[in-house]
């Protein structure tokens, strides 16, 4: 590939910091400010999130998604409880047991489901399969928005899950590492796929949408947020210079950059999908609804692309590839990749 390749398709974590987040961090870097979140940047970011969701939620900022999900889930449960999630959920496959660790042993119970989504019937069947004292009592459901295969839960799907969790006395957690992409895909207000659909706590991802680091844990169920600041401190997630976690959120939220960047990433994935569909030997594996394209490529082509220096993941069976677009993906990146693939 030579030295001209600046962007890859392996992960939206590969991208740099978007201008809005960078400028806000630079602005926060003047003079002194109070520490541990008692600063004006953190207050402003918190209020902007409350405005965004149109409700008086509790907000906490942590360094990364692993901590956000694990601590949020721990706030739902006791150690003898269990959490229901999709068998491909990130909290199951890619968190190194962190949800179990931070909850002192809460067990994850895995549900199947088409296109990366769990179904209400699967929740009920799992909860009622066993109710004896020898089984970890189900206490929460975790959904991923957008899912690990790039699909998106629609409001009606979330409300159906909420109806089931409410009937079964379960809490509802949303892993929103790519929540911005889901909002952009659906064209809805953020409240429509969170608290208006029964979500108790959302882990709102910023890193994959153009920040250097930092996720927001947003409690719509304020009771669950009780003493959450102590969980953050104990887990090493209370930033002493918190303004550098919260200021980028101000930059992203104040004029809608968070949604613009997510919409762009989605549009680039749509372009990638359309270009790949022109190639007879390529098969699209899942509906493209956010900023990821999952496609089956010929093994020889995968090997040749890797040899040319292209970086993308191949973790879904033989030939299955994930091609991830991000806030700075450009059409010429896609044209170059597809041209190499065709060749």
Residue, then its C-alpha position, 0 to 999 in steps of 0.5 A: x500500500x505504501x505510506x499514503x494509507x491514512x485510514x483503515x477499516x478494522x475499528x472505529x477506535x483507530x481514528x484520531x480525535x475530531x476537531x470539536x473534541x480536540x478544541x474543547x480539551x485545548x480550551x480546558x487546558x488554560x489556567x487551573x480548575x477544581x479537580x475530581x469533577x467539581x469543575x465547570x466543564x463537568x457541570x456543563x457536560x452533565x447539563x448538556x446531556x440532560x438537555x439532550x435526553x430531555x430529562x433529569x438524569x444522573x451522569x458520570x464520566x469514566x475512562x472507557x467502555x469496559x468500566x462504564x458497562x461493568x460498573x453500570x451492570x454492577x449497580x443493577x445487581x447483587x453477586x447472586x444475580x444474573x444478567x441476560x444478554x445476547x450471546x455476541x454481546x460485547x460484555x460477554x465476548x470482549x470484556x475479559x470478565x470485567x462485568x463479573x469481576x466488578x459485580x463480585x460474581x454476577x453471572x451472564x446468561x446468554x441468549x440467541x437472537x437473529x442479527x445480534x438482537x435478543x427477543x422478549x420471548x427469549x428473556x421470559x424463557x430464560x427467566x422462567x427456566x429455573x427459579x430455584x435457589x441454586x440458580x443465579x436469580x435474573x436481575x437485569x437485561x443488557x442490550x447493545x445499541x448498535x449491536x455487535x453485528x451492526x444492526x440497530x434496535x428500533x423503538x418498538x423492539x426496545x419497548x417490547x423488551x421493556x414490557x417483558x423486563x417490567x413484567x419480570x422485575x428486571x432492570x434494563x441496561x444499554x451498552x451504547x458504545x455506538x449509541x450515536x450511530x444508532x440515533x443517526x440511523x433511526x432519526x429519532x430523539x435520543x429519549x425515544x430509544x432510552x428512557x422512553x423505551x424503559x432503559x434504566x442506565x445507558x453507557x453512552x460511548x464517546x471514544x468511537x465517535x471521535x473523542x480521545x477517551x471517555x464514556x458517559x454513564x447516564x442513569x435515567x433510573x436515578x435510584x440506581x445511581x446511589x453511591x455510584x461515585x464510590x464505585x467509580x473511585x474504587x475502580x480507578x475511574x474517578x479522574x483527578x483532572x476530570x475536565x479533560x474527560x468532560x470537556x470533549x463532551x461539551x465540544x461534541x454536544x454543544x452544536x450537534x457534532x456528535x450526531x454529524x460525525x455518527x451520520x457521516x460514519x453511517x453514510x460511509x458504511x452505506x457507501x462501502x456496502x453499495x460498492x461491495x454489492x457490485x462484486x458477485x463473489x462478495x456476500x453481505x452477512x447482516x443488514x447494514x444499519x449503522x457504521x459497520x459492514x459485515x461481508x464474506x470475502x473470498x479467502x484469497x482476496x482477504x489474504x491479498x488485502x492483508x498483504x497490501x497492508x489493509x487492516x480489518x477484522x476477520x472473526x466471523x467464520x471463514x471469510x467473514x469480515x467486519x469493515x468499520x467506518x468512522x467519523x473521518x472515513x472518506x469516500x476515496x478510502x472506500x474507493x481504494x479498498x474496493x478497487x484493491x478487492x476487485x483487483 
